[in-house]
Amino acid sequence: MKISTGKGSISLVMLLAIWSVSAVTSLPGLAVSPILEDLTTIFPHASELEVQMLSSLPSLLIIPFVLLSGWLSERRESLGLLMAGLVLFFVSGAVCVFATTIRQLIVASCVMGVGAGVAVPYSTGLVVRYFTGDYRVRQLGISSAINNLSLVIATAAVVWLAERDWHLAFTVYLLPVVSLLLIISLRNTAPAPEPKESDQYRQTKIHKARLAGLTTLYFVTTFTSLVITFYLSFLLEQYHFPQTLSSVMISLFFLSIMLPGFLLNQIIARLRSMTIFVSLCAMVIGLLLVGTVPDVPLMLLGILFTGVGYGILQPIIYDKTAIIAPPDKATKALSVVMTANYVAVVVCPFVVDFIEKIFHLHDKSFPFVVGAVIVAVVAVMAIVWRGSFVLGLDESYYRQQKTER
């Protein structure tokens, strides 16, 4: 079975290899977060900080190694770098499975962050290398969907496995072995050259101003959407709702981010130049519903709105990043933009906590309202400057979605 790429075709096995990289890059730290409280019991002499480091350290270490991997992608054989990153990821996951102390888990988590950081740029970089135009937009949407779906499945699996043995919870970190087996197929078929008529082919260097704008947009939207994962449980506690509802809502959030990925071309063709504005408005409405309406059905609707809005924006930002760089520098440009995601994960709780202390705020709805206000400001900018590259989609972009399908 052959899969069209817009500049030729690849086998189904190659496509599965590309998808598999997207499936594992979101797992470090986040996948085991549901059992952190259990680990405080398993390791009674471990401090709360040491336990929290298992989820925060991988994200922190991913940041410099994402940038390093993107820089090396111009100078080294990319698949070799990807395989090296996945090997580190797999080995550190195996150490976690057999670890007996909290320090062993922390060290393994650090190594995992390094390996994941090396691999992360290729979760989108491989899509950009093998696909172009409408085909690339569609695959970036699917890649984003797979990334979020794998996180939902992994976190559910962690909870189920931990009930049997806490060591088993860390087996989700062994998934890179699947990618290692599949990406061998990519060595046999080099990506076809980018068509001369494509925007990417016409670039001679990375457009730095646009890259900065896209990175900022990605950081802001990721930062504001993260308040759901970080602060929803506290809000539910304030409303005296059962805490089990938190895991259901967060799972719905990641699933709603996933949904637009499979229909991204159709969404762009329908919303056209208003795509980014509408997506931002959906996030504003969603965050306000979650943060200010103590009603479960409306909060669930807010979760859905926020996730769908963010789920549309994420792959579009990736595709725009590919457009502003020549083919041999696309992975480097993507590594810069993707760093914004991990920076947002690290700084979000600190920034919100800092603002709360300054204004002496104790209402748990505060992070959601602030997030909605920030996104609303960006939405106003998007409608005012909807003709700009970063905040809008010009006619050639959405016409492409219509004519290439």
C-alpha positions in Angstrom: 0.0 0.0 0.0 1.4 3.4 -1.1 0.6 6.7 0.7 0.7 9.9 -1.4 3.0 12.6 -0.1 2.4 15.4 -2.6 5.8 14.8 -4.1 5.6 11.0 -4.6 4.6 8.2 -2.3 5.8 6.1 0.6 4.9 2.7 2.0 2.5 2.2 4.9 5.3 0.9 7.1 7.2 4.2 6.6 4.1 6.2 7.5 3.6 4.1 10.6 7.3 4.8 11.5 6.7 8.5 11.3 3.5 8.2 13.3 5.2 6.1 16.0 7.7 8.9 16.7 4.8 11.3 17.3 3.3 8.7 19.7 6.2 8.6 22.1 7.6 12.1 22.3 4.9 13.4 24.7 5.3 10.6 27.3 8.3 11.7 29.4 7.2 13.0 32.8 3.5 13.4 31.9 2.7 9.8 31.5 3.5 8.8 35.1 2.1 12.0 36.7 -1.1 10.1 37.9 1.0 7.9 40.3 3.2 10.6 41.8 1.1 10.6 45.0 1.5 6.8 45.2 5.3 7.2 45.0 5.4 9.3 48.1 4.0 6.3 49.9 6.3 3.8 48.2 9.3 6.0 49.0 8.4 7.5 52.4 11.8 9.1 52.9 11.7 10.9 49.6 10.8 14.6 49.7 7.9 16.0 47.8 10.3 17.8 45.6 12.1 14.6 44.7 8.9 13.0 43.6 7.8 16.1 41.6 11.1 16.0 39.8 10.1 12.8 38.1 7.6 14.8 36.0 9.3 18.2 35.8 12.9 17.2 35.1 12.3 15.5 31.8 10.5 18.5 30.4 13.2 20.8 31.7 16.0 18.8 30.1 14.1 18.3 26.9 14.4 22.1 26.2 18.2 22.4 25.5 18.4 19.1 23.7 15.5 19.9 21.4 17.4 23.0 20.3 20.7 21.0 20.0 19.0 18.3 18.0 17.6 20.9 15.6 21.0 22.5 15.2 22.7 19.1 14.6 20.0 18.1 12.0 21.8 20.4 9.5 25.1 18.8 10.1 24.5 15.1 10.9 22.5 12.3 9.5 19.1 12.8 10.9 17.9 9.3 11.3 21.1 8.5 13.2 20.3 11.3 15.7 16.7 10.1 16.0 17.7 6.5 16.7 20.3 7.7 19.3 17.6 9.7 21.1 15.1 6.8 21.0 17.8 4.4 22.4 18.5 6.7 25.3 14.7 7.0 25.9 14.2 3.2 25.8 17.2 2.5 28.1 16.2 5.0 30.7 12.7 3.6 30.6 14.1 0.1 31.3 16.0 1.5 34.2 12.8 3.0 35.6 11.1 -0.4 35.4 13.8 -2.1 37.5 14.6 0.9 39.8 14.5 0.4 43.5 15.2 3.9 44.8 13.8 7.4 44.1 17.3 8.6 43.1 17.6 5.9 40.4 14.2 7.1 39.0 15.4 10.7 39.0 18.6 9.9 37.2 16.8 7.8 34.7 14.2 10.6 34.2 17.1 13.0 33.4 18.5 10.6 30.8 15.0 10.2 29.4 14.6 14.0 29.0 17.9 14.0 27.0 16.8 11.2 24.7 13.3 12.6 24.2 14.8 16.1 23.5 16.9 14.6 20.7 13.9 12.8 19.2 11.2 15.5 19.6 12.0 17.7 16.5 11.6 14.6 14.3 8.0 14.0 15.4 7.2 16.9 13.0 10.4 17.1 11.1 9.9 13.7 9.4 6.4 14.8 8.3 7.9 17.9 6.8 10.6 16.0 5.0 8.4 13.4 3.4 5.2 15.4 2.8 4.3 18.7 1.2 1.4 21.1 0.7 -2.1 19.8 1.6 -0.7 16.3 2.3 1.7 17.8 4.9 -1.0 19.8 6.6 -3.1 16.7 6.9 -0.3 14.6 8.3 0.7 17.3 10.8 -2.9 17.2 12.0 -2.8 13.5 12.3 0.6 13.6 14.0 -0.7 16.0 16.6 -3.8 13.8 17.1 -1.6 10.7 17.7 0.6 12.6 20.1 -2.4 13.6 22.3 -4.1 10.2 21.9 -1.0 8.3 23.0 -0.8 10.5 26.1 -4.4 9.7 27.1 -3.9 6.0 26.5 -0.5 6.0 28.3 -1.8 7.8 31.4 -4.8 5.4 31.6 -2.4 2.4 31.2 -0.2 3.8 34.0 -3.0 3.9 36.5 -4.1 0.4 35.5 -0.6 -1.1 35.7 0.3 0.7 38.9 -2.6 -1.1 40.7 -0.7 -4.4 40.0 2.9 -3.2 40.6 4.3 0.3 40.5 7.2 -0.9 38.5 4.9 -1.9 35.7 3.6 1.7 35.4 7.0 2.6 33.9 6.7 0.1 31.0 5.0 2.8 29.0 8.4 4.3 28.6 9.5 1.2 26.7 7.4 2.2 23.7 10.3 3.7 21.8 11.4 0.2 20.9 8.5 0.1 18.4 9.8 3.3 16.7 13.3 1.9 16.6 12.1 -1.2 14.8 9.9 0.8 12.3 12.2 3.7 11.4 14.7 1.2 9.9 12.3 1.4 6.9 13.1 5.1 6.4 16.7 4.3 5.7 15.7 2.6 2.5 13.8 5.5 1.0 15.1 9.1 1.0 12.4 11.8 1.0 11.7 13.2 -2.5 12.9 16.7 -3.3 10.5 19.6 -2.4 8.6 20.7 -5.5 10.0 23.9 -7.0 6.6 25.6 -6.9 6.3 25.2 -3.1 6.8 28.1 -0.7 9.4 26.1 1.2 11.6 25.5 -1.8 11.8 29.2 -2.5 13.2 30.0 1.0 17.0 30.5 1.1 17.1 30.9 4.9 14.9 30.8 8.0 12.6 33.8 8.2 13.6 34.9 11.8 10.9 37.4 12.4 8.1 35.0 11.4 9.8 32.2 13.4 9.8 34.5 16.5 6.1 35.3 15.9 5.1 31.7 15.5 7.1 30.7 18.6 5.4 33.4 20.7 2.0 32.4 19.4 2.7 28.7 20.3 4.0 29.6 23.7 1.0 31.8 24.6 -1.6 29.2 23.4 0.2 26.3 25.1 0.7 28.3 28.3 -3.0 29.2 28.6 -4.3 25.8 27.7 -2.0 24.2 30.4 -4.0 25.8 33.2 -6.5 23.0 32.6 -4.0 20.3 33.3 -2.4 22.1 36.2 -5.3 23.8 38.0 -8.5 21.9 37.2 -8.3 19.6 40.2 -7.9 22.6 42.5 -11.0 24.2 40.9 -13.1 21.1 41.3 -12.1 20.9 45.0 -13.2 24.5 45.4 -16.6 23.6 43.8 -16.8 20.5 46.1 -16.9 18.2 43.0 -15.4 14.7 43.3 -11.7 14.6 42.4 -12.3 11.6 40.1 -14.0 14.0 37.7 -10.6 15.7 37.2 -9.0 12.7 35.4 -12.2 12.4 33.2 -12.1 16.1 32.2 -8.3 16.1 31.5 -8.7 13.0 29.4 -11.5 14.7 27.5 -9.2 17.7 27.1 -6.5 15.7 25.4 -9.1 13.9 23.2 -10.6 17.2 22.1 -7.1 18.4 21.1 -6.8 15.2 19.0 -10.1 15.6 17.2 -9.4 18.5 14.8 -6.2 16.8 13.5 -8.2 14.3 11.4 -10.3 17.1 9.8 -7.8 19.9 9.6 -7.9 20.4 5.9 -11.7 20.6 5.9 -11.7 23.1 8.8 -9.2 25.4 7.1 -11.2 25.2 3.8 -14.4 26.2 5.7 -13.1 28.9 8.0 -10.5 30.2 5.6 -8.8 33.4 6.8 -10.8 33.3 10.0 -9.3 29.9 11.1 -6.9 31.2 13.7 -9.3 33.8 15.0 -12.1 31.3 15.5 -9.7 28.9 17.1 -8.6 31.5 19.6 -12.2 32.5 20.3 -13.0 28.8 21.0 -10.2 28.8 23.6 -11.5 32.0 25.2 -15.0 30.7 25.5 -13.8 27.3 26.8 -11.5 28.7 29.5 -14.3 31.0 30.8 -16.8 28.2 30.9 -14.4 26.0 32.8 -13.2 28.7 35.2 -16.4 30.6 36.0 -19.4 28.3 35.6 -19.7 25.6 38.4 -21.8 23.3 36.3 -20.3 20.0 35.1 -22.0 19.8 31.7 -20.9 23.4 30.9 -17.4 22.8 32.2 -17.2 19.7 30.0 -18.3 21.9 27.1 -15.6 24.4 28.0 -13.0 21.7 28.1 -14.1 20.6 24.6 -14.0 24.2 23.2 -10.5 24.8 24.6 -9.1 21.5 23.3 -10.5 21.9 19.8 -9.3 25.5 19.5 -5.8 24.5 20.6 -5.9 21.3 18.5 -6.5 23.4 15.3 -3.8 25.9 16.1 -1.0 23.4 16.9 -0.5 21.7 13.5 -1.1 25.0 11.6 1.8 26.6 13.6 4.0 23.6 12.7 3.1 23.9 9.0 3.7 27.6 8.9 7.1 27.0 10.5 8.0 24.5 7.8 7.0 27.1 5.1 9.4 29.8 6.4 12.5 27.6 6.2 14.3 25.9 3.3 13.9 22.1 3.3 17.3 21.4 4.9 16.6 23.8 7.8 13.0 22.9 8.5 13.8 20.6 11.4 15.9 23.3 13.0 13.1 25.8 12.7 10.6 23.3 14.1 12.9 22.6 17.1 12.8 26.3 18.0 9.0 26.4 17.9 8.5 23.1 19.7 10.8 24.4 22.5 8.0 26.8 23.4 5.8 23.9 24.4 8.2 22.6 27.0 9.1 26.1 28.2 5.4 26.7 28.8 5.1 23.4 30.7 8.0 24.4 33.0 7.1 28.1 33.7 3.3 27.9 33.8 2.9 27.0 37.5 5.6 29.5 38.6 4.2 32.4 36.6 0.6 31.8 37.8 1.8 31.4 41.4 3.8 34.6 41.2 0.8 36.6 39.9 -1.4 35.1 42.6 1.0 36.2 45.4 1.3 39.7 44.0 -2.4 40.3 43.9 -3.2 38.1 47.0 -5.7 36.0 45.0 -7.0 32.8 46.4 -9.9 32.0 44.0 -9.0 28.9 42.0 -10.8 30.3 39.0 -8.1 32.9 38.6 -5.8 31.0 36.3 -8.6 30.2 33.9 -9.8 33.8 33.7 -6.3 35.2 33.2 -5.8 32.6 30.5 -9.0 33.6 28.8 -8.0 37.3 28.9 -4.6 36.6 27.4 -6.0 34.6 24.6 -8.7 37.2 24.0 -6.0 39.8 23.5 -4.3 37.6 20.9 -7.7 37.0 19.3 -8.2 40.7 18.9 -4.8 41.0 17.3 -5.6 38.1 15.0 -8.8 39.8 13.7 -6.9 43.1 13.3 -3.9 41.6 11.6 -5.6 38.6 10.0 -3.7 39.4 6.8 -0.4 38.8 8.5 1.5 35.5 8.1 1.6 34.6 11.8 -2.0 35.5 12.8 -3.8 34.9 9.6 -4.1 32.5 6.6 -3.8 34.1 3.2 -5.9 33.0 0.2 -3.2 30.9 -1.3 -3.0 28.8 1.9 -6.6 27.9 2.2 -7.1 27.6 -1.6 -4.4 24.9 -1.4 -6.5 22.9 1.0 -9.4 23.1 -1.4 -7.6 22.3 -4.6 -5.2 19.6 -3.5 -7.7 17.4 -1.7 
